[in-house]
């Protein structure tokens, strides 16, 4: 993926509760690879986020510089692949911090591939590999 594809649109899904430096790094890196990147704030009934999807979306938007005009933030309650099909996104972006993440993300990527969407796994930079939303959430309470 050394060259952007005209009209390419990637989706970076997650609950982002909270949005960490690792998440921001993934967005920073992939925004240079695609014409558009949608940060998709997942609405997941199995998780109990500390804020509404709308509040999390607004908080994320405020974390990005105004110059990042190709990055948008949207909340979504359905399958990520369904969002991709509806919004003509061709790639799902996922961050990977360690071997456990890789195994889990590989399974999700295989499922999404059967739904017609490719997954790009972005390895965490070494200094950010230990950062997790779960840990960050525990530290702020």
RAMO-V274066 format. One record per residue. OMEGA is omega as a letter, one per 20 degrees, with the letter a starting at -180 (NA if undefined). Layout:
OMEGA / OMEGA
This chain:
a / a / r / r / a / r / a / a / r / r / r / a / r / r / r / a / j / r / a / r / r / r / a / r / r / r / r / a / a / r / r / a / a / r / r / r / r / r / a / r / a / r / a / a / a / a / a / a / a / a / r / r / a / r / r / r / a / r / r / r / a / a / a / r / r / a / r / a / a / r / r / r / a / r / a / a / a / r / r / r / r / r / a / r / a / a / r / r / a / a / r / r / r / r / a / a / a / a / r / r / a / a / r / a / r / r / r / r / r / r / a / r / r / r / r / a / r / r / r / r / a / a / r / r / a / a / a / a / a / a / r / r / a / r / r / r / r / a / a / r / NA
